[in-house]
Amino acid sequence: MSDDETTDTGAGGLWVEVAVGDVRIGDRVRARGAEFTVARIDHPFLGRDEMVCLIEDTPQRWHAYPAVLGGDVEVQS
C-alpha cells in the first residue's frame, strides 16, 4: 500500500498507512493482525535506536508491538 492509499472500514473510519515514526499516543493502529490504541511509545526499544515499542495498556489487556522505525503500520483516521 502506498502512502496515499487507504482502506475503508465503514463507520469506523479509514485506515491509512504511515511510517512507524509518525505514530502518536492515542492513535488506533492495525499491525500484524492486531488492532489497538497506542497508550505509550518506548524508544529506544531494547537499547536499539532504530526500534520502538508501541504499547496498548487498558484494563482489558496489555499489548506490545515492537517495530522498526523504517517500517509502516496502518492508523485509523
GULO-806758 format. One record per residue: z, y, x of N, C-alpha, C in turn; residue number from 1; residue in three letters; chain. Coordinates in nm, 4 decimals. Atoms other than C-alpha are relative to their C-alpha. Layout:
<atoms>
<atom><n_pz>Z</n_pz><n_py>Y</n_py><n_px>X</n_px><ca_pz>Z</ca_pz><ca_py>Y</ca_py><ca_px>X</ca_px><c_pz>Z</c_pz><c_py>Y</c_py><c_px>X</c_px><n>NUM</n><res>ALA</res><chain>A</chain></atom>
...
</atoms>
This chain:
<atoms>
<atom><n_pz>0.0000</n_pz><n_py>-0.1163</n_py><n_px>0.0850</n_px><ca_pz>0.0000</ca_pz><ca_py>0.0000</ca_py><ca_px>0.0000</ca_px><c_pz>0.0000</c_pz><c_py>0.1234</c_py><c_px>0.0902</c_px><n>1</n><res>MET</res><chain>A</chain></atom>
<atom><n_pz>0.0049</n_pz><n_py>-0.1216</n_py><n_px>-0.0802</n_px><ca_pz>-0.0923</ca_pz><ca_py>0.3425</ca_py><ca_px>0.1453</ca_px><c_pz>0.1042</c_pz><c_py>0.0990</c_py><c_px>-0.0506</c_px><n>2</n><res>SER</res><chain>A</chain></atom>
<atom><n_pz>-0.1014</n_pz><n_py>-0.0991</n_py><n_px>0.0340</n_px><ca_pz>0.1318</ca_pz><ca_py>0.6499</ca_py><ca_px>0.1368</ca_px><c_pz>-0.0176</c_pz><c_py>0.0589</c_py><c_px>-0.1390</c_px><n>3</n><res>ASP</res><chain>A</chain></atom>
<atom><n_pz>0.0216</n_pz><n_py>-0.0628</n_py><n_px>0.1292</n_px><ca_pz>-0.0319</ca_pz><ca_py>0.7781</ca_py><ca_px>-0.1807</ca_px><c_pz>-0.0087</c_pz><c_py>-0.0993</c_py><c_px>-0.1144</c_px><n>4</n><res>ASP</res><chain>A</chain></atom>
<atom><n_pz>0.0038</n_pz><n_py>0.1002</n_py><n_px>0.1057</n_px><ca_pz>-0.0181</ca_pz><ca_py>0.4511</ca_py><ca_px>-0.3753</ca_px><c_pz>0.1365</c_pz><c_py>-0.0122</c_py><c_px>-0.0653</c_px><n>5</n><res>GLU</res><chain>A</chain></atom>
<atom><n_pz>-0.1232</n_pz><n_py>0.0182</n_py><n_px>0.0760</n_px><ca_pz>0.2395</ca_pz><ca_py>0.3924</ca_py><ca_px>-0.6456</ca_px><c_pz>-0.0130</c_pz><c_py>-0.1231</c_py><c_px>-0.0875</c_px><n>6</n><res>THR</res><chain>A</chain></atom>
<atom><n_pz>-0.0054</n_pz><n_py>0.1111</n_py><n_px>0.0930</n_px><ca_pz>0.3447</ca_pz><ca_py>0.1066</ca_py><ca_px>-0.8694</ca_px><c_pz>0.0713</c_pz><c_py>0.0481</c_py><c_px>-0.1246</c_px><n>7</n><res>THR</res><chain>A</chain></atom>
<atom><n_pz>-0.0601</n_pz><n_py>-0.0434</n_py><n_px>0.1261</n_px><ca_pz>0.4117</ca_pz><ca_py>0.1843</ca_py><ca_px>-1.2358</ca_px><c_pz>0.1051</c_pz><c_py>-0.1008</c_py><c_px>-0.0436</c_px><n>8</n><res>ASP</res><chain>A</chain></atom>
<atom><n_pz>-0.1076</n_pz><n_py>0.0879</n_py><n_px>0.0468</n_px><ca_pz>0.7432</ca_pz><ca_py>0.0451</ca_py><ca_px>-1.3569</ca_px><c_pz>0.0322</c_pz><c_py>0.0259</c_py><c_px>-0.1464</c_px><n>9</n><res>THR</res><chain>A</chain></atom>
<atom><n_pz>-0.0260</n_pz><n_py>-0.0297</n_py><n_px>0.1404</n_px><ca_pz>0.7147</ca_pz><ca_py>0.1715</ca_py><ca_px>-1.7133</ca_px><c_pz>0.1003</c_pz><c_py>0.1118</c_py><c_px>-0.0137</c_px><n>10</n><res>GLY</res><chain>A</chain></atom>
<atom><n_pz>-0.0974</n_pz><n_py>-0.1052</n_py><n_px>0.0300</n_px><ca_pz>1.0102</ca_pz><ca_py>0.3701</ca_py><ca_px>-1.8439</ca_px><c_pz>0.0873</c_pz><c_py>0.0343</c_py><c_px>0.1199</c_px><n>11</n><res>ALA</res><chain>A</chain></atom>
<atom><n_pz>-0.0880</n_pz><n_py>-0.0228</n_py><n_px>-0.1140</n_px><ca_pz>1.1973</ca_pz><ca_py>0.3358</ca_py><ca_px>-1.5131</ca_px><c_pz>-0.0567</c_pz><c_py>0.0924</c_py><c_px>0.1054</c_px><n>12</n><res>GLY</res><chain>A</chain></atom>
<atom><n_pz>0.0590</n_pz><n_py>-0.0875</n_py><n_px>-0.1000</n_px><ca_pz>0.9531</ca_pz><ca_py>0.5490</ca_py><ca_px>-1.3134</ca_px><c_pz>-0.0988</c_pz><c_py>-0.0745</c_py><c_px>0.0878</c_px><n>13</n><res>GLY</res><chain>A</chain></atom>
<atom><n_pz>0.0973</n_pz><n_py>0.0559</n_py><n_px>-0.0934</n_px><ca_pz>0.7100</ca_pz><ca_py>0.4880</ca_py><ca_px>-1.0315</ca_px><c_pz>0.0678</c_pz><c_py>-0.0387</c_py><c_px>0.1304</c_px><n>14</n><res>LEU</res><chain>A</chain></atom>
<atom><n_pz>-0.0454</n_pz><n_py>0.0395</n_py><n_px>-0.1325</n_px><ca_pz>0.7698</ca_pz><ca_py>0.3081</ca_py><ca_px>-0.7040</ca_px><c_pz>-0.1001</c_pz><c_py>0.0539</c_py><c_px>0.1007</c_px><n>15</n><res>TRP</res><chain>A</chain></atom>
<atom><n_pz>0.0833</n_pz><n_py>-0.0617</n_py><n_px>-0.1020</n_px><ca_pz>0.6361</ca_pz><ca_py>0.4963</ca_py><ca_px>-0.4015</ca_px><c_pz>0.0406</c_pz><c_py>-0.0564</c_py><c_px>0.1355</c_px><n>16</n><res>VAL</res><chain>A</chain></atom>
<atom><n_pz>-0.0290</n_pz><n_py>0.0506</n_py><n_px>-0.1340</n_px><ca_pz>0.6069</ca_pz><ca_py>0.3507</ca_py><ca_px>-0.0519</ca_px><c_pz>0.0311</c_pz><c_py>0.1176</c_py><c_px>0.0918</c_px><n>17</n><res>GLU</res><chain>A</chain></atom>
<atom><n_pz>-0.0415</n_pz><n_py>-0.1052</n_py><n_px>-0.0932</n_px><ca_pz>0.7945</ca_pz><ca_py>0.5645</ca_py><ca_px>0.2009</ca_px><c_pz>0.0483</c_pz><c_py>-0.0632</c_py><c_px>0.1292</c_px><n>18</n><res>VAL</res><chain>A</chain></atom>
<atom><n_pz>-0.0535</n_pz><n_py>0.0459</n_py><n_px>-0.1275</n_px><ca_pz>0.8992</ca_pz><ca_py>0.5348</ca_py><ca_px>0.5622</ca_px><c_pz>0.1506</c_pz><c_py>-0.0203</c_py><c_px>-0.0126</c_px><n>19</n><res>ALA</res><chain>A</chain></atom>
<atom><n_pz>-0.1438</n_pz><n_py>0.0284</n_py><n_px>0.0041</n_px><ca_pz>1.2448</ca_pz><ca_py>0.3850</ca_py><ca_px>0.6118</ca_px><c_pz>0.0809</c_pz><c_py>0.1227</c_py><c_px>0.0404</c_px><n>20</n><res>VAL</res><chain>A</chain></atom>
<atom><n_pz>-0.0703</n_pz><n_py>-0.1198</n_py><n_px>-0.0460</n_px><ca_pz>1.3479</ca_pz><ca_py>0.7038</ca_py><ca_px>0.7959</ca_px><c_pz>0.0082</c_pz><c_py>0.1107</c_py><c_px>-0.1039</c_px><n>21</n><res>GLY</res><chain>A</chain></atom>
<atom><n_pz>-0.0012</n_pz><n_py>-0.1008</n_py><n_px>0.1061</n_px><ca_pz>1.2754</ca_pz><ca_py>0.9066</ca_py><ca_px>0.4800</ca_px><c_pz>0.0897</c_pz><c_py>-0.0375</c_py><c_px>-0.1182</c_px><n>22</n><res>ASP</res><chain>A</chain></atom>
<atom><n_pz>-0.0903</n_pz><n_py>0.0432</n_py><n_px>0.1071</n_px><ca_pz>1.5155</ca_pz><ca_py>0.7081</ca_py><ca_px>0.2574</ca_px><c_pz>0.1289</c_pz><c_py>0.0816</c_py><c_px>0.0092</c_px><n>23</n><res>VAL</res><chain>A</chain></atom>
<atom><n_pz>-0.1212</n_pz><n_py>-0.0803</n_py><n_px>0.0067</n_px><ca_pz>1.8156</ca_pz><ca_py>0.9135</ca_py><ca_px>0.1450</ca_px><c_pz>0.1050</c_pz><c_py>-0.0691</c_py><c_px>-0.0877</c_px><n>24</n><res>ARG</res><chain>A</chain></atom>
<atom><n_pz>-0.1087</n_pz><n_py>0.0511</n_py><n_px>0.0836</n_px><ca_pz>2.1538</ca_pz><ca_py>0.8276</ca_py><ca_px>-0.0046</ca_px><c_pz>-0.0299</c_pz><c_py>0.0371</c_py><c_px>-0.1448</c_px><n>25</n><res>ILE</res><chain>A</chain></atom>
<atom><n_pz>0.0286</n_pz><n_py>-0.0190</n_py><n_px>0.1418</n_px><ca_pz>2.1113</ca_pz><ca_py>0.7863</ca_py><ca_px>-0.3800</ca_px><c_pz>-0.1370</c_pz><c_py>-0.0507</c_py><c_px>-0.0417</c_px><n>26</n><res>GLY</res><chain>A</chain></atom>
<atom><n_pz>0.1322</n_pz><n_py>0.0540</n_py><n_px>0.0332</n_px><ca_pz>1.7527</ca_pz><ca_py>0.6559</ca_py><ca_px>-0.3573</ca_px><c_pz>0.0118</c_pz><c_py>-0.1410</c_py><c_px>-0.0545</c_px><n>27</n><res>ASP</res><chain>A</chain></atom>
<atom><n_pz>0.0130</n_pz><n_py>0.1367</n_py><n_px>0.0523</n_px><ca_pz>1.6701</ca_pz><ca_py>0.3468</ca_py><ca_px>-0.5634</ca_px><c_pz>-0.1114</c_pz><c_py>-0.0644</c_py><c_px>0.0800</c_px><n>28</n><res>ARG</res><chain>A</chain></atom>
<atom><n_pz>0.0918</n_pz><n_py>0.0633</n_py><n_px>-0.0946</n_px><ca_pz>1.4989</ca_pz><ca_py>0.1130</ca_py><ca_px>-0.3138</ca_px><c_pz>-0.0368</c_pz><c_py>-0.1396</c_py><c_px>-0.0464</c_px><n>29</n><res>VAL</res><chain>A</chain></atom>
<atom><n_pz>0.0452</n_pz><n_py>0.1383</n_py><n_px>0.0224</n_px><ca_pz>1.2928</ca_pz><ca_py>-0.2026</ca_py><ca_px>-0.3568</ca_px><c_pz>-0.0537</c_pz><c_py>-0.0497</c_py><c_px>0.1332</c_px><n>30</n><res>ARG</res><chain>A</chain></atom>
<atom><n_pz>0.0391</n_pz><n_py>0.0557</n_py><n_px>-0.1295</n_px><ca_pz>1.2622</ca_pz><ca_py>-0.4166</ca_py><ca_px>-0.0452</ca_px><c_pz>0.0295</c_pz><c_py>-0.1494</c_py><c_px>0.0026</c_px><n>31</n><res>ALA</res><chain>A</chain></atom>
<atom><n_pz>-0.0149</n_pz><n_py>0.1461</n_py><n_px>-0.0125</n_px><ca_pz>1.2116</ca_pz><ca_py>-0.7890</ca_py><ca_px>0.0189</ca_px><c_pz>0.0521</c_pz><c_py>-0.0644</c_py><c_px>-0.1274</c_px><n>32</n><res>ARG</res><chain>A</chain></atom>
<atom><n_pz>-0.0368</n_pz><n_py>0.0619</n_py><n_px>0.1266</n_px><ca_pz>1.2507</ca_pz><ca_py>-0.8705</ca_py><ca_px>-0.3496</ca_px><c_pz>0.1304</c_pz><c_py>0.0478</c_py><c_px>-0.0602</c_px><n>33</n><res>GLY</res><chain>A</chain></atom>
<atom><n_pz>-0.1265</n_pz><n_py>-0.0515</n_py><n_px>0.0520</n_px><ca_pz>1.5754</ca_pz><ca_py>-0.6791</ca_py><ca_px>-0.3959</ca_px><c_pz>-0.0155</c_pz><c_py>0.1465</c_py><c_px>-0.0387</c_px><n>34</n><res>ALA</res><chain>A</chain></atom>
<atom><n_pz>-0.0061</n_pz><n_py>-0.1404</n_py><n_px>0.0404</n_px><ca_pz>1.6355</ca_pz><ca_py>-0.3522</ca_py><ca_px>-0.5807</ca_px><c_pz>0.1450</c_pz><c_py>0.0443</c_py><c_px>0.0076</c_px><n>35</n><res>GLU</res><chain>A</chain></atom>
<atom><n_pz>-0.1368</n_pz><n_py>-0.0495</n_py><n_px>-0.0114</n_px><ca_pz>1.9396</ca_pz><ca_py>-0.1419</ca_py><ca_px>-0.5020</ca_px><c_pz>-0.0002</c_pz><c_py>0.1503</c_py><c_px>0.0230</c_px><n>36</n><res>PHE</res><chain>A</chain></atom>
<atom><n_pz>-0.0189</n_pz><n_py>-0.1422</n_py><n_px>-0.0235</n_px><ca_pz>2.0719</ca_pz><ca_py>0.2133</ca_py><ca_px>-0.4844</ca_px><c_pz>0.0744</c_pz><c_py>0.0170</c_py><c_px>0.1316</c_px><n>37</n><res>THR</res><chain>A</chain></atom>
<atom><n_pz>-0.0571</n_pz><n_py>-0.0193</n_py><n_px>-0.1336</n_px><ca_pz>2.1484</ca_pz><ca_py>0.3313</ca_py><ca_px>-0.1321</ca_px><c_pz>0.1251</c_pz><c_py>0.0866</c_py><c_px>-0.0104</c_px><n>38</n><res>VAL</res><chain>A</chain></atom>
<atom><n_pz>-0.1273</n_pz><n_py>-0.0722</n_py><n_px>0.0008</n_px><ca_pz>2.5140</ca_pz><ca_py>0.4339</ca_py><ca_px>-0.1002</ca_px><c_pz>0.0346</c_pz><c_py>0.0517</c_py><c_px>0.1398</c_px><n>39</n><res>ALA</res><chain>A</chain></atom>
<atom><n_pz>-0.0309</n_pz><n_py>-0.0372</n_py><n_px>-0.1387</n_px><ca_pz>2.5254</ca_pz><ca_py>0.4570</ca_py><ca_px>0.2804</ca_px><c_pz>-0.1151</c_pz><c_py>-0.0443</c_py><c_px>0.0883</c_px><n>40</n><res>ARG</res><chain>A</chain></atom>
<atom><n_pz>0.1008</n_pz><n_py>0.0366</n_py><n_px>-0.0992</n_px><ca_pz>2.2863</ca_pz><ca_py>0.4516</ca_py><ca_px>0.5739</ca_px><c_pz>0.0679</c_pz><c_py>-0.0015</c_py><c_px>0.1356</c_px><n>41</n><res>ILE</res><chain>A</chain></atom>
<atom><n_pz>-0.0583</n_pz><n_py>0.0130</n_py><n_px>-0.1330</n_px><ca_pz>2.4181</ca_pz><ca_py>0.3218</ca_py><ca_px>0.9057</ca_px><c_pz>-0.1108</c_pz><c_py>0.0110</c_py><c_px>0.1042</c_px><n>42</n><res>ASP</res><chain>A</chain></atom>
<atom><n_pz>0.0976</n_pz><n_py>-0.0196</n_py><n_px>-0.1069</n_px><ca_pz>2.2249</ca_pz><ca_py>0.4493</ca_py><ca_px>1.2085</ca_px><c_pz>0.0719</c_pz><c_py>0.0563</c_py><c_px>0.1209</c_px><n>43</n><res>HIS</res><chain>A</chain></atom>
<atom><n_pz>0.0788</n_pz><n_py>0.1202</n_py><n_px>-0.0291</n_px><ca_pz>2.2008</ca_pz><ca_py>0.3301</ca_py><ca_px>1.4743</ca_px><c_pz>0.0692</c_pz><c_py>-0.1238</c_py><c_px>-0.0548</c_px><n>44</n><res>PRO</res><chain>A</chain></atom>
<atom><n_pz>-0.0537</n_pz><n_py>0.1252</n_py><n_px>0.0508</n_px><ca_pz>2.2473</ca_pz><ca_py>-0.0248</ca_py><ca_px>1.3499</ca_px><c_pz>-0.0004</c_pz><c_py>-0.1031</c_py><c_px>0.1115</c_px><n>45</n><res>PHE</res><chain>A</chain></atom>
<atom><n_pz>-0.0193</n_pz><n_py>0.0994</n_py><n_px>-0.1068</n_px><ca_pz>2.3781</ca_pz><ca_py>-0.2952</ca_py><ca_px>1.5832</ca_px><c_pz>-0.0267</c_pz><c_py>0.0597</c_py><c_px>0.1378</c_px><n>46</n><res>LEU</res><chain>A</chain></atom>
<atom><n_pz>0.0172</n_pz><n_py>-0.0665</n_py><n_px>-0.1284</n_px><ca_pz>2.3631</ca_pz><ca_py>-0.0389</ca_py><ca_px>1.8637</ca_px><c_pz>-0.1446</c_pz><c_py>0.0293</c_py><c_px>0.0363</c_px><n>47</n><res>GLY</res><chain>A</chain></atom>
<atom><n_pz>0.1427</n_pz><n_py>-0.0205</n_py><n_px>-0.0277</n_px><ca_pz>1.9850</ca_pz><ca_py>-0.0058</ca_py><ca_px>1.8332</ca_px><c_pz>-0.0488</c_pz><c_py>0.1250</c_py><c_px>-0.0730</c_px><n>48</n><res>ARG</res><chain>A</chain></atom>
<atom><n_pz>0.0449</n_pz><n_py>-0.1268</n_py><n_px>0.0585</n_px><ca_pz>1.8418</ca_pz><ca_py>0.3428</ca_py><ca_px>1.7756</ca_px><c_pz>-0.1168</c_pz><c_py>-0.0168</c_py><c_px>-0.0954</c_px><n>49</n><res>ASP</res><chain>A</chain></atom>
<atom><n_pz>0.1164</n_pz><n_py>0.0209</n_py><n_px>0.0871</n_px><ca_pz>1.5286</ca_pz><ca_py>0.2017</ca_py><ca_px>1.6107</ca_px><c_pz>0.0337</c_pz><c_py>-0.0748</c_py><c_px>-0.1285</c_px><n>50</n><res>GLU</res><chain>A</chain></atom>
<atom><n_pz>-0.0434</n_pz><n_py>0.0750</n_py><n_px>0.1178</n_px><ca_pz>1.7317</ca_pz><ca_py>0.0156</ca_py><ca_px>1.3457</ca_px><c_pz>0.0939</c_pz><c_py>0.0844</c_py><c_px>-0.0866</c_px><n>51</n><res>MET</res><chain>A</chain></atom>
<atom><n_pz>-0.0948</n_pz><n_py>-0.0565</n_py><n_px>0.0956</n_px><ca_pz>1.9096</ca_pz><ca_py>0.1342</ca_py><ca_px>1.0303</ca_px><c_pz>0.0448</c_pz><c_py>-0.1127</c_py><c_px>-0.0917</c_px><n>52</n><res>VAL</res><chain>A</chain></atom>
<atom><n_pz>-0.0423</n_pz><n_py>0.0939</n_py><n_px>0.1024</n_px><ca_pz>2.1038</ca_pz><ca_py>-0.0488</ca_py><ca_px>0.7642</ca_px><c_pz>0.0223</c_pz><c_py>0.0796</c_py><c_px>-0.1277</c_px><n>53</n><res>CYS</res><chain>A</chain></atom>
<atom><n_pz>-0.0130</n_pz><n_py>-0.0627</n_py><n_px>0.1318</n_px><ca_pz>2.0582</ca_pz><ca_py>0.0629</ca_py><ca_px>0.4022</ca_px><c_pz>0.1008</c_pz><c_py>-0.0824</c_py><c_px>-0.0777</c_px><n>54</n><res>LEU</res><chain>A</chain></atom>
<atom><n_pz>-0.1112</n_pz><n_py>0.0729</n_py><n_px>0.0601</n_px><ca_pz>2.3739</ca_pz><ca_py>-0.0282</ca_py><ca_px>0.2123</ca_px><c_pz>0.0224</c_pz><c_py>0.0430</c_py><c_px>-0.1443</c_px><n>55</n><res>ILE</res><chain>A</chain></atom>
<atom><n_pz>-0.0422</n_pz><n_py>-0.0210</n_py><n_px>0.1380</n_px><ca_pz>2.4474</ca_pz><ca_py>-0.0638</ca_py><ca_px>-0.1588</ca_px><c_pz>0.1463</c_pz><c_py>-0.0404</c_py><c_px>-0.0074</c_px><n>56</n><res>GLU</res><chain>A</chain></atom>
<atom><n_pz>-0.1427</n_pz><n_py>0.0304</n_py><n_px>0.0129</n_px><ca_pz>2.8165</ca_pz><ca_py>-0.0537</ca_py><ca_px>-0.2445</ca_px><c_pz>0.0454</c_pz><c_py>0.0412</c_py><c_px>-0.1391</c_px><n>57</n><res>ASP</res><chain>A</chain></atom>
<atom><n_pz>-0.0436</n_pz><n_py>-0.0247</n_py><n_px>0.1372</n_px><ca_pz>2.9105</ca_pz><ca_py>-0.0848</ca_py><ca_px>-0.6107</ca_px><c_pz>0.1121</c_pz><c_py>-0.0981</c_py><c_px>-0.0335</c_px><n>58</n><res>THR</res><chain>A</chain></atom>
<atom><n_pz>-0.1024</n_pz><n_py>0.0964</n_py><n_px>0.0402</n_px><ca_pz>3.1962</ca_pz><ca_py>-0.2560</ca_py><ca_px>-0.7943</ca_px><c_pz>-0.0574</c_pz><c_py>-0.1395</c_py><c_px>-0.0288</c_px><n>59</n><res>PRO</res><chain>A</chain></atom>
<atom><n_pz>0.0618</n_pz><n_py>0.1287</n_py><n_px>0.0337</n_px><ca_pz>2.9467</ca_pz><ca_py>-0.5293</ca_py><ca_px>-0.8930</ca_px><c_pz>-0.0493</c_pz><c_py>-0.0775</c_py><c_px>0.1217</c_px><n>60</n><res>GLN</res><chain>A</chain></atom>
<atom><n_pz>0.0489</n_pz><n_py>0.0724</n_py><n_px>-0.1175</n_px><ca_pz>2.8025</ca_pz><ca_py>-0.6072</ca_py><ca_px>-0.5499</ca_px><c_pz>-0.0111</c_pz><c_py>0.0927</c_py><c_px>0.1196</c_px><n>61</n><res>ARG</res><chain>A</chain></atom>
<atom><n_pz>0.0228</n_pz><n_py>-0.0677</n_py><n_px>-0.1271</n_px><ca_pz>2.7597</ca_pz><ca_py>-0.5119</ca_py><ca_px>-0.1870</ca_px><c_pz>-0.1250</c_pz><c_py>-0.0626</c_py><c_px>0.0591</c_px><n>62</n><res>TRP</res><chain>A</chain></atom>
<atom><n_pz>0.1266</n_pz><n_py>0.0501</n_py><n_px>-0.0531</n_px><ca_pz>2.4143</ca_pz><ca_py>-0.5411</ca_py><ca_px>-0.0310</ca_px><c_pz>-0.0347</c_pz><c_py>0.0814</c_py><c_px>0.1243</c_px><n>63</n><res>HIS</res><chain>A</chain></atom>
<atom><n_pz>0.0423</n_pz><n_py>-0.0677</n_py><n_px>-0.1224</n_px><ca_pz>2.2985</ca_pz><ca_py>-0.4602</ca_py><ca_px>0.3226</ca_px><c_pz>-0.1435</c_pz><c_py>-0.0404</c_py><c_px>0.0311</c_px><n>64</n><res>ALA</res><chain>A</chain></atom>
<atom><n_pz>0.1402</n_pz><n_py>0.0228</n_py><n_px>-0.0307</n_px><ca_pz>1.9318</ca_pz><ca_py>-0.4251</ca_py><ca_px>0.4160</ca_px><c_pz>-0.0309</c_pz><c_py>0.0601</c_py><c_px>0.1366</c_px><n>65</n><res>TYR</res><chain>A</chain></atom>
<atom><n_pz>0.0393</n_pz><n_py>-0.0508</n_py><n_px>-0.1319</n_px><ca_pz>1.8650</ca_pz><ca_py>-0.3951</ca_py><ca_px>0.7908</ca_px><c_pz>-0.1498</c_pz><c_py>0.0284</c_py><c_px>0.0007</c_px><n>66</n><res>PRO</res><chain>A</chain></atom>
<atom><n_pz>0.1405</n_pz><n_py>-0.0381</n_py><n_px>-0.0025</n_px><ca_pz>1.5363</ca_pz><ca_py>-0.2184</ca_py><ca_px>0.8578</ca_px><c_pz>-0.0346</c_pz><c_py>0.0721</c_py><c_px>0.1305</c_px><n>67</n><res>ALA</res><chain>A</chain></atom>
<atom><n_pz>0.0513</n_pz><n_py>-0.0708</n_py><n_px>-0.1185</n_px><ca_pz>1.3249</ca_pz><ca_py>-0.0867</ca_py><ca_px>1.1448</ca_px><c_pz>-0.0491</c_pz><c_py>0.1366</c_py><c_px>-0.0457</c_px><n>68</n><res>VAL</res><chain>A</chain></atom>
<atom><n_pz>0.0384</n_pz><n_py>-0.1350</n_py><n_px>0.0380</n_px><ca_pz>1.2685</ca_pz><ca_py>0.2886</ca_py><ca_px>1.1383</ca_px><c_pz>-0.1506</c_pz><c_py>0.0168</c_py><c_px>-0.0174</c_px><n>69</n><res>LEU</res><chain>A</chain></atom>
<atom><n_pz>0.1443</n_pz><n_py>-0.0097</n_py><n_px>0.0137</n_px><ca_pz>0.8915</ca_pz><ca_py>0.2387</ca_py><ca_px>1.1740</ca_px><c_pz>-0.0542</c_pz><c_py>-0.0703</c_py><c_px>-0.1233</c_px><n>70</n><res>GLY</res><chain>A</chain></atom>
<atom><n_pz>0.0443</n_pz><n_py>0.0766</n_py><n_px>0.1168</n_px><ca_pz>0.8793</ca_pz><ca_py>0.0224</ca_py><ca_px>0.8590</ca_px><c_pz>-0.0026</c_pz><c_py>0.0836</c_py><c_px>-0.1268</c_px><n>71</n><res>GLY</res><chain>A</chain></atom>
<atom><n_pz>0.0089</n_pz><n_py>-0.0651</n_py><n_px>0.1312</n_px><ca_pz>0.8243</ca_pz><ca_py>0.1068</ca_py><ca_px>0.4930</ca_px><c_pz>0.0787</c_pz><c_py>-0.0798</c_py><c_px>-0.1037</c_px><n>72</n><res>ASP</res><chain>A</chain></atom>
<atom><n_pz>-0.0612</n_pz><n_py>0.0588</n_py><n_px>0.1179</n_px><ca_pz>1.0122</ca_pz><ca_py>0.0401</ca_py><ca_px>0.1693</ca_px><c_pz>-0.0535</c_pz><c_py>0.0761</c_py><c_px>-0.1212</c_px><n>73</n><res>VAL</res><chain>A</chain></atom>
<atom><n_pz>0.0381</n_pz><n_py>-0.0713</n_py><n_px>0.1205</n_px><ca_pz>0.9461</ca_pz><ca_py>0.1357</ca_py><ca_px>-0.1914</ca_px><c_pz>0.1221</c_pz><c_py>0.0716</c_py><c_px>-0.0563</c_px><n>74</n><res>GLU</res><chain>A</chain></atom>
<atom><n_pz>-0.1068</n_pz><n_py>-0.0802</n_py><n_px>0.0604</n_px><ca_pz>1.1545</ca_pz><ca_py>0.4110</ca_py><ca_px>-0.3519</ca_px><c_pz>-0.0444</c_pz><c_py>0.0390</c_py><c_px>-0.1399</c_px><n>75</n><res>VAL</res><chain>A</chain></atom>
<atom><n_pz>0.0324</n_pz><n_py>-0.0365</n_py><n_px>0.1382</n_px><ca_pz>1.1686</ca_pz><ca_py>0.4753</ca_py><ca_px>-0.7253</ca_px><c_pz>0.0035</c_pz><c_py>0.1517</c_py><c_px>-0.0142</c_px><n>76</n><res>GLN</res><chain>A</chain></atom>
<atom><n_pz>0.0053</n_pz><n_py>-0.1458</n_py><n_px>0.0159</n_px><ca_pz>1.0600</ca_pz><ca_py>0.8273</ca_py><ca_px>-0.8151</ca_px><c_pz>0.0209</c_pz><c_py>0.0387</c_py><c_px>-0.1453</c_px><n>77</n><res>SER</res><chain>A</chain></atom>
</atoms>
